[in-house]
Amino acid sequence: MTFEFERDIPTAMPEIDLPLRYRTPERWAPGVLSNSLALLNDHAHLEKKAATNALELLNRWPEPNPPENWVTAITAVARDEVDHLAVVTRLLARRGGKLTKSHSNPYASELHKLVRKGLGPEELIDRLMISALIEARSCERFKLLGDAVENDPELRKLYRGLWASEHGHYRTFIQLAEQLLPANVVQKRWSEMLDAEAEIIQTQPPGPRMHSGAP
């Protein structure tokens, strides 16, 4: 789905059912918006990594004949993320910013330490769940940003539009995980991952990043 600033953007963003076990305080959004160029740079890198991650997942299916919707679902997410990357980088450049060559995301790095490497389906569902966690947390924060922007209609359209287009991505990854292992096994691991994510996000330092800690 291509995001365009000219599209109709929701004037109000209702609460949606996210499974997160830590709610970002509202004060986070004004804090990161105080350095909007740095935030846009971080955001662009995250969109690029999300697109790359989706394509990498195509190579991790452990069977020679994946379900029909596997390729369709993963490539749809990848297309969305590439479209969002184009929008964010254009906006960054138009405002005088420049995408940095290097970028770190300690939040995602800590999440990836949870992966049970070398265990076949267990490793893959962990990677799918980490993707789901990042999408869910980003969705929560797009809503906070869209609500907090007051005097910048362009940024408000950006964040509200991304919230509207991405809030279902985390469910896509969970549904794919449920095709690998029994639902009760997936739900138990998902609960463990949600607890871990809640701890990890709270330990992040503050700053103009999508996954920073609250000031």
Backbone as JSON Lines, residues from 0, in Angstrom:
{"i":0,"aa":"M","n":[0.85,-1.2,0.0],"ca":[0.0,0.0,0.0],"c":[0.88,1.24,0.0]}
{"i":1,"aa":"T","n":[0.7,2.08,-0.98],"ca":[1.5,3.29,-1.06],"c":[0.87,4.4,-0.24]}
{"i":2,"aa":"F","n":[1.66,5.0,0.61],"ca":[1.16,6.1,1.43],"c":[1.37,7.4,0.68]}
{"i":3,"aa":"E","n":[0.34,8.19,0.58],"ca":[0.43,9.51,-0.04],"c":[-0.1,10.54,0.93]}
{"i":4,"aa":"F","n":[0.57,11.68,0.99],"ca":[0.12,12.73,1.89],"c":[-1.28,13.22,1.51]}
{"i":5,"aa":"E","n":[-1.63,13.09,0.22],"ca":[-2.91,13.61,-0.23],"c":[-4.08,12.71,0.15]}
{"i":6,"aa":"R","n":[-3.82,11.48,0.56],"ca":[-4.9,10.59,0.94],"c":[-5.64,11.13,2.14]}
{"i":7,"aa":"D","n":[-6.9,10.7,2.28],"ca":[-7.65,11.07,3.46],"c":[-7.04,10.39,4.66]}
{"i":8,"aa":"I","n":[-6.71,11.17,5.66],"ca":[-6.09,10.66,6.87],"c":[-7.11,10.77,8.0]}
{"i":9,"aa":"P","n":[-7.16,9.76,8.89],"ca":[-8.13,9.82,9.97],"c":[-7.97,11.09,10.79]}
{"i":10,"aa":"T","n":[-9.09,11.77,11.08],"ca":[-9.04,12.96,11.93],"c":[-8.93,12.58,13.4]}
{"i":11,"aa":"A","n":[-9.31,11.37,13.72],"ca":[-9.17,10.86,15.08],"c":[-8.7,9.42,15.0]}
{"i":12,"aa":"M","n":[-7.85,9.05,15.92],"ca":[-7.32,7.69,15.91],"c":[-7.83,6.96,17.16]}
{"i":13,"aa":"P","n":[-8.82,6.08,17.0],"ca":[-9.38,5.4,18.15],"c":[-8.39,4.41,18.75]}
{"i":14,"aa":"E","n":[-8.65,4.0,19.97],"ca":[-7.83,2.98,20.59],"c":[-7.99,1.68,19.82]}
{"i":15,"aa":"I","n":[-6.89,0.96,19.61],"ca":[-6.96,-0.33,18.96],"c":[-6.38,-1.38,19.87]}
{"i":16,"aa":"D","n":[-6.7,-2.61,19.58],"ca":[-6.34,-3.71,20.45],"c":[-4.9,-4.14,20.2]}
{"i":17,"aa":"L","n":[-3.98,-3.56,20.93],"ca":[-2.58,-3.97,20.87],"c":[-2.26,-4.78,22.12]}
{"i":18,"aa":"P","n":[-1.44,-5.82,21.99],"ca":[-1.19,-6.71,23.12],"c":[-0.09,-6.24,24.05]}
{"i":19,"aa":"L","n":[0.49,-5.08,23.81],"ca":[1.65,-4.63,24.56],"c":[1.37,-4.57,26.06]}
{"i":20,"aa":"R","n":[2.37,-4.9,26.85],"ca":[2.2,-4.95,28.31],"c":[2.84,-3.76,29.02]}
{"i":21,"aa":"Y","n":[3.34,-2.84,28.25],"ca":[3.8,-1.56,28.8],"c":[3.28,-0.48,27.88]}
{"i":22,"aa":"R","n":[2.62,0.5,28.44],"ca":[2.08,1.61,27.65],"c":[3.03,2.8,27.73]}
{"i":23,"aa":"T","n":[3.46,3.27,26.57],"ca":[4.34,4.43,26.52],"c":[3.63,5.66,27.07]}
{"i":24,"aa":"P","n":[4.23,6.37,28.02],"ca":[3.58,7.59,28.53],"c":[3.47,8.66,27.46]}
{"i":25,"aa":"E","n":[2.42,9.46,27.56],"ca":[2.16,10.48,26.54],"c":[3.29,11.5,26.44]}
{"i":26,"aa":"R","n":[4.05,11.7,27.51],"ca":[5.12,12.69,27.47],"c":[6.24,12.29,26.52]}
{"i":27,"aa":"W","n":[6.28,11.01,26.11],"ca":[7.33,10.56,25.2],"c":[7.26,11.32,23.87]}
{"i":28,"aa":"A","n":[6.06,11.49,23.33],"ca":[5.93,12.07,21.99],"c":[6.45,13.5,21.89]}
{"i":29,"aa":"P","n":[6.04,14.43,22.75],"ca":[6.59,15.79,22.65],"c":[8.1,15.81,22.79]}
{"i":30,"aa":"G","n":[8.63,14.92,23.59],"ca":[10.08,14.88,23.77],"c":[10.83,14.54,22.5]}
{"i":31,"aa":"V","n":[10.38,13.5,21.78],"ca":[11.09,13.11,20.56],"c":[10.8,14.06,19.41]}
{"i":32,"aa":"L","n":[9.63,14.68,19.41],"ca":[9.29,15.63,18.35],"c":[10.09,16.93,18.45]}
{"i":33,"aa":"S","n":[10.74,17.16,19.58],"ca":[11.55,18.36,19.72],"c":[12.79,18.32,18.81]}
{"i":34,"aa":"N","n":[13.13,17.12,18.32],"ca":[14.21,16.99,17.33],"c":[13.67,16.15,16.18]}
{"i":35,"aa":"S","n":[12.79,16.75,15.39],"ca":[12.05,15.99,14.38],"c":[12.94,15.43,13.27]}
{"i":36,"aa":"L","n":[14.04,16.13,12.93],"ca":[14.91,15.62,11.88],"c":[15.62,14.34,12.32]}
{"i":37,"aa":"A","n":[16.1,14.32,13.55],"ca":[16.74,13.1,14.06],"c":[15.72,11.97,14.15]}
{"i":38,"aa":"L","n":[14.51,12.3,14.53],"ca":[13.46,11.29,14.61],"c":[13.13,10.73,13.22]}
{"i":39,"aa":"L","n":[13.05,11.6,12.21],"ca":[12.79,11.14,10.85],"c":[13.93,10.27,10.33]}
{"i":40,"aa":"N","n":[15.16,10.62,10.66],"ca":[16.31,9.82,10.24],"c":[16.22,8.42,10.85]}
{"i":41,"aa":"D","n":[15.96,8.36,12.15],"ca":[15.81,7.07,12.82],"c":[14.66,6.29,12.2]}
{"i":42,"aa":"H","n":[13.55,6.95,11.97],"ca":[12.37,6.32,11.39],"c":[12.68,5.73,10.02]}
{"i":43,"aa":"A","n":[13.39,6.48,9.18],"ca":[13.74,5.99,7.85],"c":[14.57,4.72,7.93]}
{"i":44,"aa":"H","n":[15.56,4.7,8.82],"ca":[16.38,3.5,8.98],"c":[15.53,2.32,9.43]}
{"i":45,"aa":"L","n":[14.56,2.55,10.3],"ca":[13.71,1.46,10.76],"c":[12.85,0.91,9.63]}
{"i":46,"aa":"E","n":[12.35,1.78,8.76],"ca":[11.56,1.31,7.62],"c":[12.44,0.47,6.69]}
{"i":47,"aa":"K","n":[13.67,0.9,6.49],"ca":[14.59,0.15,5.63],"c":[14.88,-1.23,6.22]}
{"i":48,"aa":"K","n":[15.12,-1.26,7.54],"ca":[15.4,-2.54,8.18],"c":[14.17,-3.44,8.18]}
{"i":49,"aa":"A","n":[12.99,-2.86,8.32],"ca":[11.76,-3.66,8.32],"c":[11.55,-4.31,6.95]}
{"i":50,"aa":"A","n":[11.82,-3.57,5.88],"ca":[11.68,-4.14,4.53],"c":[12.69,-5.26,4.32]}
{"i":51,"aa":"T","n":[13.94,-5.02,4.74],"ca":[14.98,-6.04,4.6],"c":[14.63,-7.29,5.4]}
{"i":52,"aa":"N","n":[14.15,-7.08,6.63],"ca":[13.79,-8.2,7.49],"c":[12.69,-9.05,6.87]}
{"i":53,"aa":"A","n":[11.69,-8.4,6.29],"ca":[10.58,-9.15,5.67],"c":[11.1,-10.03,4.54]}
{"i":54,"aa":"L","n":[11.98,-9.5,3.71],"ca":[12.52,-10.29,2.61],"c":[13.41,-11.42,3.12]}
{"i":55,"aa":"E","n":[14.15,-11.18,4.18],"ca":[15.0,-12.23,4.74],"c":[14.17,-13.38,5.27]}
{"i":56,"aa":"L","n":[12.98,-13.07,5.8],"ca":[12.12,-14.12,6.32],"c":[11.68,-15.1,5.24]}
{"i":57,"aa":"L","n":[11.63,-14.65,3.99],"ca":[11.27,-15.54,2.89],"c":[12.26,-16.7,2.76]}
{"i":58,"aa":"N","n":[13.5,-16.48,3.18],"ca":[14.52,-17.52,3.07],"c":[14.58,-18.43,4.28]}
{"i":59,"aa":"R","n":[13.74,-18.18,5.29],"ca":[13.85,-18.94,6.53],"c":[12.74,-19.97,6.71]}
{"i":60,"aa":"W","n":[11.86,-20.11,5.73],"ca":[10.82,-21.12,5.85],"c":[11.47,-22.51,5.76]}
{"i":61,"aa":"P","n":[11.22,-23.38,6.75],"ca":[11.98,-24.63,6.84],"c":[11.51,-25.73,5.89]}
{"i":62,"aa":"E","n":[10.39,-25.55,5.19],"ca":[9.88,-26.6,4.31],"c":[10.05,-26.19,2.84]}
{"i":63,"aa":"P","n":[10.12,-27.17,1.94],"ca":[10.28,-26.81,0.52],"c":[9.01,-26.23,-0.1]}
{"i":64,"aa":"N","n":[7.85,-26.47,0.51],"ca":[6.59,-25.97,-0.04],"c":[5.84,-25.17,1.02]}
{"i":65,"aa":"P","n":[6.13,-23.9,1.15],"ca":[5.46,-23.09,2.16],"c":[3.98,-22.9,1.83]}
{"i":66,"aa":"P","n":[3.15,-22.57,2.82],"ca":[1.74,-22.29,2.54],"c":[1.59,-21.19,1.5]}
{"i":67,"aa":"E","n":[0.51,-21.23,0.78],"ca":[0.3,-20.3,-0.32],"c":[0.39,-18.86,0.13]}
{"i":68,"aa":"N","n":[-0.11,-18.54,1.34],"ca":[-0.16,-17.14,1.76],"c":[1.15,-16.64,2.35]}
{"i":69,"aa":"W","n":[2.14,-17.53,2.52],"ca":[3.42,-17.1,3.13],"c":[4.09,-16.02,2.29]}
{"i":70,"aa":"V","n":[4.31,-16.31,1.0],"ca":[4.97,-15.35,0.12],"c":[4.12,-14.11,-0.05]}
{"i":71,"aa":"T","n":[2.82,-14.3,-0.21],"ca":[1.91,-13.16,-0.4],"c":[1.95,-12.23,0.8]}
{"i":72,"aa":"A","n":[1.87,-12.79,2.0],"ca":[1.83,-11.98,3.22],"c":[3.15,-11.25,3.45]}
{"i":73,"aa":"I","n":[4.26,-11.96,3.3],"ca":[5.56,-11.35,3.58],"c":[5.9,-10.27,2.54]}
{"i":74,"aa":"T","n":[5.63,-10.54,1.28],"ca":[5.95,-9.54,0.26],"c":[5.04,-8.32,0.38]}
{"i":75,"aa":"A","n":[3.81,-8.51,0.86],"ca":[2.92,-7.35,1.07],"c":[3.48,-6.44,2.15]}
{"i":76,"aa":"V","n":[3.99,-7.04,3.23],"ca":[4.61,-6.24,4.28],"c":[5.84,-5.53,3.74]}
{"i":77,"aa":"A","n":[6.67,-6.24,2.99],"ca":[7.88,-5.63,2.44],"c":[7.54,-4.44,1.54]}
{"i":78,"aa":"R","n":[6.51,-4.58,0.71],"ca":[6.11,-3.46,-0.16],"c":[5.67,-2.26,0.66]}
{"i":79,"aa":"D","n":[4.89,-2.5,1.7],"ca":[4.46,-1.41,2.57],"c":[5.66,-0.67,3.15]}
{"i":80,"aa":"E","n":[6.63,-1.44,3.65],"ca":[7.77,-0.82,4.32],"c":[8.63,-0.03,3.33]}
{"i":81,"aa":"V","n":[8.78,-0.53,2.12],"ca":[9.54,0.21,1.1],"c":[8.82,1.51,0.74]}
{"i":82,"aa":"D","n":[7.51,1.44,0.6],"ca":[6.75,2.65,0.32],"c":[6.92,3.68,1.43]}
{"i":83,"aa":"H","n":[6.87,3.22,2.67],"ca":[7.03,4.12,3.81],"c":[8.44,4.71,3.86]}
{"i":84,"aa":"L","n":[9.42,3.88,3.54],"ca":[10.81,4.37,3.48],"c":[10.93,5.52,2.48]}
{"i":85,"aa":"A","n":[10.32,5.36,1.32],"ca":[10.4,6.42,0.3],"c":[9.77,7.71,0.81]}
{"i":86,"aa":"V","n":[8.62,7.6,1.46],"ca":[7.93,8.78,1.97],"c":[8.77,9.49,3.03]}
{"i":87,"aa":"V","n":[9.29,8.72,3.98],"ca":[10.03,9.33,5.1],"c":[11.33,9.95,4.62]}
{"i":88,"aa":"T","n":[12.05,9.28,3.72],"ca":[13.32,9.85,3.24],"c":[13.08,11.12,2.42]}
{"i":89,"aa":"R","n":[12.0,11.15,1.64],"ca":[11.69,12.37,0.89],"c":[11.38,13.52,1.84]}
{"i":90,"aa":"L","n":[10.63,13.23,2.87],"ca":[10.28,14.27,3.84],"c":[11.52,14.75,4.58]}
{"i":91,"aa":"L","n":[12.39,13.82,4.94],"ca":[13.63,14.17,5.62],"c":[14.47,15.1,4.75]}
{"i":92,"aa":"A","n":[14.63,14.75,3.48],"ca":[15.44,15.56,2.57],"c":[14.8,16.93,2.33]}
{"i":93,"aa":"R","n":[13.49,16.96,2.19],"ca":[12.81,18.23,1.92],"c":[12.96,19.2,3.09]}
{"i":94,"aa":"R","n":[13.16,18.66,4.29],"ca":[13.31,19.51,5.47],"c":[14.77,19.81,5.81]}
{"i":95,"aa":"G","n":[15.67,19.43,4.91],"ca":[17.07,19.76,5.11],"c":[17.88,18.7,5.82]}
{"i":96,"aa":"G","n":[17.3,17.54,6.05],"ca":[18.0,16.46,6.7],"c":[18.64,15.51,5.7]}
{"i":97,"aa":"K","n":[19.39,14.57,6.21],"ca":[20.07,13.6,5.36],"c":[20.13,12.27,6.09]}
{"i":98,"aa":"L","n":[19.83,11.19,5.37],"ca":[19.89,9.86,5.96],"c":[21.33,9.52,6.32]}
{"i":99,"aa":"T","n":[21.57,9.2,7.56],"ca":[22.93,8.87,8.0],"c":[23.35,7.51,7.45]}
{"i":100,"aa":"K","n":[24.65,7.32,7.32],"ca":[25.18,6.06,6.79],"c":[25.09,4.94,7.82]}
{"i":101,"aa":"S","n":[25.24,5.29,9.08],"ca":[25.2,4.26,10.13],"c":[24.0,4.5,11.04]}
{"i":102,"aa":"H","n":[23.56,3.43,11.67],"ca":[22.39,3.53,12.54],"c":[22.4,2.34,13.48]}
{"i":103,"aa":"S","n":[22.04,2.57,14.71],"ca":[21.92,1.49,15.68],"c":[20.54,1.53,16.31]}
{"i":104,"aa":"N","n":[20.05,0.37,16.67],"ca":[18.75,0.25,17.33],"c":[18.9,-0.71,18.49]}
{"i":105,"aa":"P","n":[19.3,-0.2,19.66],"ca":[19.52,-1.1,20.8],"c":[18.27,-1.86,21.22]}
{"i":106,"aa":"Y","n":[17.11,-1.27,21.01],"ca":[15.85,-1.95,21.34],"c":[15.71,-3.24,20.52]}
{"i":107,"aa":"A","n":[15.87,-3.13,19.2],"ca":[15.76,-4.31,18.35],"c":[16.88,-5.3,18.64]}
{"i":108,"aa":"S","n":[18.08,-4.79,18.93],"ca":[19.2,-5.68,19.24],"c":[18.92,-6.53,20.47]}
{"i":109,"aa":"E","n":[18.31,-5.92,21.49],"ca":[17.96,-6.68,22.7],"c":[16.87,-7.71,22.4]}
{"i":110,"aa":"L","n":[15.9,-7.34,21.57],"ca":[14.86,-8.29,21.21],"c":[15.45,-9.5,20.48]}
{"i":111,"aa":"H","n":[16.39,-9.26,19.59],"ca":[16.95,-10.36,18.82],"c":[17.79,-11.32,19.67]}
{"i":112,"aa":"K","n":[18.18,-10.89,20.84],"ca":[18.88,-11.82,21.75],"c":[17.96,-12.91,22.26]}
{"i":113,"aa":"L","n":[16.65,-12.72,22.12],"ca":[15.68,-13.71,22.58],"c":[15.51,-14.87,21.6]}
{"i":114,"aa":"V","n":[16.04,-14.74,20.4],"ca":[15.85,-15.77,19.38],"c":[16.54,-17.08,19.78]}
{"i":115,"aa":"R","n":[15.8,-18.17,19.67],"ca":[16.36,-19.5,19.96],"c":[17.01,-20.02,18.68]}
{"i":116,"aa":"K","n":[18.26,-19.65,18.49],"ca":[18.95,-19.92,17.24],"c":[19.25,-21.42,17.09]}
{"i":117,"aa":"G","n":[19.14,-21.89,15.84],"ca":[19.47,-23.26,15.52],"c":[18.4,-24.27,15.86]}
{"i":118,"aa":"L","n":[17.2,-23.81,16.2],"ca":[16.13,-24.73,16.59],"c":[15.01,-24.82,15.56]}
{"i":119,"aa":"G","n":[15.31,-24.51,14.31],"ca":[14.34,-24.7,13.24],"c":[13.09,-23.87,13.41]}
{"i":120,"aa":"P","n":[11.92,-24.53,13.53],"ca":[10.66,-23.78,13.65],"c":[10.64,-22.83,14.84]}
{"i":121,"aa":"E","n":[11.27,-23.23,15.96],"ca":[11.3,-22.35,17.13],"c":[12.05,-21.06,16.84]}
{"i":122,"aa":"E","n":[13.15,-21.17,16.1],"ca":[13.89,-19.96,15.73],"c":[13.04,-19.07,14.83]}
{"i":123,"aa":"L","n":[12.35,-19.68,13.88],"ca":[11.56,-18.88,12.95],"c":[10.4,-18.2,13.64]}
{"i":124,"aa":"I","n":[9.7,-18.88,14.54],"ca":[8.58,-18.21,15.21],"c":[9.08,-17.08,16.1]}
{"i":125,"aa":"D","n":[10.27,-17.26,16.69],"ca":[10.84,-16.16,17.48],"c":[11.1,-14.94,16.6]}
{"i":126,"aa":"R","n":[11.63,-15.17,15.41],"ca":[11.9,-14.06,14.5],"c":[10.6,-13.4,14.03]}
{"i":127,"aa":"L","n":[9.59,-14.2,13.79],"ca":[8.29,-13.64,13.43],"c":[7.7,-12.83,14.57]}
{"i":128,"aa":"M","n":[7.85,-13.33,15.79],"ca":[7.31,-12.62,16.95],"c":[8.05,-11.32,17.22]}
{"i":129,"aa":"I","n":[9.36,-11.3,17.02],"ca":[10.1,-10.06,17.18],"c":[9.62,-9.03,16.16]}
{"i":130,"aa":"S","n":[9.39,-9.48,14.93],"ca":[8.83,-8.57,13.92],"c":[7.47,-8.05,14.37]}
{"i":131,"aa":"A","n":[6.66,-8.93,14.93],"ca":[5.34,-8.53,15.42],"c":[5.44,-7.52,16.55]}
{"i":132,"aa":"L","n":[6.37,-7.74,17.46],"ca":[6.56,-6.82,18.59],"c":[6.97,-5.43,18.12]}
{"i":133,"aa":"I","n":[7.9,-5.39,17.18],"ca":[8.37,-4.09,16.67],"c":[7.23,-3.36,15.97]}
{"i":134,"aa":"E","n":[6.44,-4.09,15.2],"ca":[5.3,-3.48,14.51],"c":[4.28,-2.94,15.51]}
{"i":135,"aa":"A","n":[3.98,-3.73,16.54],"ca":[2.99,-3.31,17.52],"c":[3.47,-2.08,18.3]}
{"i":136,"aa":"R","n":[4.73,-2.08,18.69],"ca":[5.27,-0.92,19.43],"c":[5.3,0.32,18.53]}
{"i":137,"aa":"S","n":[5.69,0.14,17.27],"ca":[5.71,1.28,16.35],"c":[4.3,1.82,16.14]}
{"i":138,"aa":"C","n":[3.32,0.92,16.03],"ca":[1.94,1.35,15.87],"c":[1.49,2.2,17.05]}
{"i":139,"aa":"E","n":[1.8,1.74,18.24],"ca":[1.43,2.51,19.44],"c":[2.04,3.91,19.4]}
{"i":140,"aa":"R","n":[3.29,3.98,18.95],"ca":[3.99,5.27,18.97],"c":[3.58,6.18,17.82]}
{"i":141,"aa":"F","n":[3.2,5.61,16.68],"ca":[2.65,6.45,15.62],"c":[1.39,7.16,16.11]}
{"i":142,"aa":"K","n":[0.58,6.47,16.87],"ca":[-0.63,7.1,17.39],"c":[-0.29,8.24,18.34]}
{"i":143,"aa":"L","n":[0.68,8.02,19.23],"ca":[1.09,9.07,20.15],"c":[1.63,10.28,19.39]}
{"i":144,"aa":"L","n":[2.43,10.02,18.36],"ca":[2.99,11.12,17.57],"c":[1.9,11.86,16.8]}
{"i":145,"aa":"G","n":[0.99,11.12,16.2],"ca":[-0.08,11.75,15.46],"c":[-0.97,12.62,16.33]}
{"i":146,"aa":"D","n":[-1.16,12.2,17.57],"ca":[-1.97,12.98,18.51],"c":[-1.2,14.19,19.04]}
{"i":147,"aa":"A","n":[0.14,14.08,19.13],"ca":[0.94,15.13,19.77],"c":[1.31,16.27,18.84]}
{"i":148,"aa":"V","n":[1.41,15.99,17.52],"ca":[1.8,17.04,16.58],"c":[0.68,18.08,16.49]}
{"i":149,"aa":"E","n":[1.02,19.34,16.73],"ca":[0.0,20.38,16.75],"c":[0.14,21.37,15.6]}
{"i":150,"aa":"N","n":[1.35,21.81,15.32],"ca":[1.55,22.89,14.35],"c":[2.29,22.44,13.1]}
{"i":151,"aa":"D","n":[2.2,21.15,12.78],"ca":[2.9,20.62,11.62],"c":[1.98,19.64,10.91]}
{"i":152,"aa":"P","n":[1.09,20.13,10.04],"ca":[0.12,19.26,9.37],"c":[0.77,18.12,8.58]}
{"i":153,"aa":"E","n":[1.94,18.37,8.0],"ca":[2.6,17.35,7.2],"c":[3.03,16.17,8.06]}
{"i":154,"aa":"L","n":[3.63,16.46,9.21],"ca":[4.02,15.37,10.11],"c":[2.79,14.66,10.66]}
{"i":155,"aa":"R","n":[1.76,15.41,10.96],"ca":[0.54,14.79,11.48],"c":[-0.03,13.8,10.46]}
{"i":156,"aa":"K","n":[-0.05,14.2,9.18],"ca":[-0.52,13.29,8.13],"c":[0.37,12.06,8.02]}
{"i":157,"aa":"L","n":[1.67,12.27,8.14],"ca":[2.6,11.15,8.07],"c":[2.29,10.12,9.14]}
{"i":158,"aa":"Y","n":[2.27,10.56,10.4],"ca":[2.12,9.61,11.49],"c":[0.74,8.98,11.53]}
{"i":159,"aa":"R","n":[-0.28,9.75,11.23],"ca":[-1.63,9.18,11.23],"c":[-1.81,8.22,10.05]}
{"i":160,"aa":"G","n":[-1.2,8.54,8.93],"ca":[-1.29,7.65,7.78],"c":[-0.56,6.34,8.02]}
{"i":161,"aa":"L","n":[0.62,6.41,8.63],"ca":[1.37,5.19,8.92],"c":[0.65,4.34,9.95]}
{"i":162,"aa":"W","n":[0.08,4.98,10.94],"ca":[-0.71,4.24,11.93],"c":[-1.85,3.5,11.25]}
{"i":163,"aa":"A","n":[-2.53,4.18,10.33],"ca":[-3.68,3.58,9.66],"c":[-3.28,2.4,8.79]}
{"i":164,"aa":"S","n":[-2.09,2.45,8.17],"ca":[-1.7,1.41,7.22],"c":[-0.96,0.25,7.87]}
{"i":165,"aa":"E","n":[-0.36,0.47,9.05],"ca":[0.52,-0.56,9.62],"c":[-0.03,-1.26,10.86]}
{"i":166,"aa":"H","n":[-1.17,-0.83,11.39],"ca":[-1.55,-1.39,12.68],"c":[-1.91,-2.87,12.62]}
{"i":167,"aa":"G","n":[-2.11,-3.43,11.4],"ca":[-2.4,-4.86,11.3],"c":[-1.18,-5.73,11.04]}
{"i":168,"aa":"H","n":[-0.02,-5.12,10.85],"ca":[1.14,-5.93,10.48],"c":[1.51,-6.95,11.56]}
{"i":169,"aa":"Y","n":[1.41,-6.56,12.81],"ca":[1.85,-7.5,13.85],"c":[0.99,-8.78,13.81]}
{"i":170,"aa":"R","n":[-0.29,-8.65,13.47],"ca":[-1.16,-9.82,13.38],"c":[-0.73,-10.73,12.23]}
{"i":171,"aa":"T","n":[-0.25,-10.15,11.15],"ca":[0.24,-10.97,10.03],"c":[1.35,-11.88,10.49]}
{"i":172,"aa":"F","n":[2.31,-11.34,11.23],"ca":[3.44,-12.15,11.68],"c":[3.0,-13.23,12.67]}
{"i":173,"aa":"I","n":[2.07,-12.9,13.57],"ca":[1.6,-13.91,14.52],"c":[0.83,-15.01,13.8]}
{"i":174,"aa":"Q","n":[0.02,-14.66,12.84],"ca":[-0.73,-15.67,12.09],"c":[0.2,-16.6,11.33]}
{"i":175,"aa":"L","n":[1.3,-16.06,10.81],"ca":[2.28,-16.91,10.14],"c":[2.95,-17.85,11.14]}
{"i":176,"aa":"A","n":[3.24,-17.34,12.33],"ca":[3.85,-18.2,13.36],"c":[2.94,-19.37,13.72]}
{"i":177,"aa":"E","n":[1.65,-19.13,13.72],"ca":[0.69,-20.18,14.09],"c":[0.59,-21.26,13.03]}
{"i":178,"aa":"Q","n":[1.18,-21.04,11.86],"ca":[1.24,-22.09,10.84],"c":[2.45,-23.0,11.01]}
{"i":179,"aa":"L","n":[3.36,-22.6,11.89],"ca":[4.58,-23.38,12.1],"c":[4.45,-24.38,13.24]}
{"i":180,"aa":"L","n":[3.81,-23.95,14.32],"ca":[3.67,-24.77,15.52],"c":[2.24,-24.65,16.04]}
{"i":181,"aa":"P","n":[1.81,-25.58,16.9],"ca":[0.45,-25.51,17.43],"c":[0.17,-24.18,18.12]}
{"i":182,"aa":"A","n":[-1.09,-23.73,18.04],"ca":[-1.47,-22.41,18.55],"c":[-1.13,-22.25,20.02]}
{"i":183,"aa":"N","n":[-1.31,-23.3,20.83],"ca":[-1.04,-23.16,22.27],"c":[0.45,-22.95,22.52]}
{"i":184,"aa":"V","n":[1.3,-23.57,21.72],"ca":[2.75,-23.39,21.85],"c":[3.12,-21.96,21.45]}
{"i":185,"aa":"V","n":[2.54,-21.5,20.35],"ca":[2.81,-20.15,19.88],"c":[2.35,-19.12,20.91]}
{"i":186,"aa":"Q","n":[1.17,-19.3,21.47],"ca":[0.64,-18.33,22.43],"c":[1.47,-18.27,23.69]}
{"i":187,"aa":"K","n":[1.98,-19.43,24.14],"ca":[2.84,-19.43,25.33],"c":[4.12,-18.64,25.06]}
{"i":188,"aa":"R","n":[4.73,-18.87,23.92],"ca":[5.95,-18.14,23.59],"c":[5.67,-16.66,23.37]}
{"i":189,"aa":"W","n":[4.53,-16.33,22.75],"ca":[4.15,-14.95,22.53],"c":[3.99,-14.22,23.85]}
{"i":190,"aa":"S","n":[3.42,-14.88,24.84],"ca":[3.26,-14.26,26.16],"c":[4.62,-13.97,26.78]}
{"i":191,"aa":"E","n":[5.55,-14.91,26.63],"ca":[6.9,-14.7,27.15],"c":[7.58,-13.52,26.45]}
{"i":192,"aa":"M","n":[7.4,-13.44,25.14],"ca":[8.02,-12.36,24.38],"c":[7.42,-11.0,24.75]}
{"i":193,"aa":"L","n":[6.13,-10.96,24.98],"ca":[5.49,-9.7,25.38],"c":[6.04,-9.21,26.71]}
{"i":194,"aa":"D","n":[6.24,-10.13,27.65],"ca":[6.82,-9.75,28.94],"c":[8.24,-9.21,28.76]}
{"i":195,"aa":"A","n":[9.01,-9.89,27.93],"ca":[10.4,-9.47,27.71],"c":[10.44,-8.1,27.03]}
{"i":196,"aa":"E","n":[9.57,-7.89,26.04],"ca":[9.56,-6.59,25.34],"c":[9.21,-5.45,26.29]}
{"i":197,"aa":"A","n":[8.28,-5.69,27.19],"ca":[7.89,-4.65,28.14],"c":[9.06,-4.22,29.01]}
{"i":198,"aa":"E","n":[9.91,-5.16,29.37],"ca":[11.1,-4.84,30.16],"c":[12.14,-4.12,29.31]}
{"i":199,"aa":"I","n":[12.34,-4.6,28.09],"ca":[13.37,-4.02,27.21],"c":[13.06,-2.57,26.86]}
{"i":200,"aa":"I","n":[11.82,-2.27,26.5],"ca":[11.5,-0.9,26.08],"c":[11.66,0.08,27.23]}
{"i":201,"aa":"Q","n":[11.43,-0.38,28.44],"ca":[11.55,0.52,29.59],"c":[13.0,0.82,29.95]}
{"i":202,"aa":"T","n":[13.94,0.02,29.48],"ca":[15.35,0.25,29.79],"c":[16.05,1.11,28.74]}
{"i":203,"aa":"Q","n":[15.33,1.48,27.67],"ca":[15.97,2.25,26.6],"c":[16.19,3.7,27.05]}
{"i":204,"aa":"P","n":[17.34,4.28,26.68],"ca":[17.59,5.68,27.03],"c":[16.69,6.6,26.23]}
{"i":205,"aa":"P","n":[16.37,7.78,26.77],"ca":[15.55,8.73,26.02],"c":[16.33,9.31,24.84]}
{"i":206,"aa":"G","n":[15.6,9.87,23.9],"ca":[16.22,10.49,22.73],"c":[15.26,10.48,21.56]}
{"i":207,"aa":"P","n":[15.62,11.17,20.46],"ca":[14.74,11.28,19.31],"c":[14.76,10.03,18.43]}
{"i":208,"aa":"R","n":[14.24,8.93,18.97],"ca":[14.18,7.66,18.26],"c":[12.79,7.05,18.45]}
{"i":209,"aa":"M","n":[12.37,6.26,17.48],"ca":[11.05,5.65,17.55],"c":[10.92,4.69,18.73]}
{"i":210,"aa":"H","n":[12.02,4.07,19.11],"ca":[11.96,3.08,20.18],"c":[12.8,3.5,21.39]}
{"i":211,"aa":"S","n":[12.85,4.79,21.64],"ca":[13.59,5.28,22.8],"c":[12.74,5.16,24.06]}
{"i":212,"aa":"G","n":[13.42,5.33,25.2],"ca":[12.72,5.33,26.47],"c":[12.06,6.68,26.74]}
{"i":213,"aa":"A","n":[11.16,6.67,27.68],"ca":[10.47,7.91,28.06],"c":[11.41,8.8,28.86]}
{"i":214,"aa":"P","n":[11.33,10.12,28.66],"ca":[12.2,11.03,29.42],"c":[11.82,11.07,30.89]}
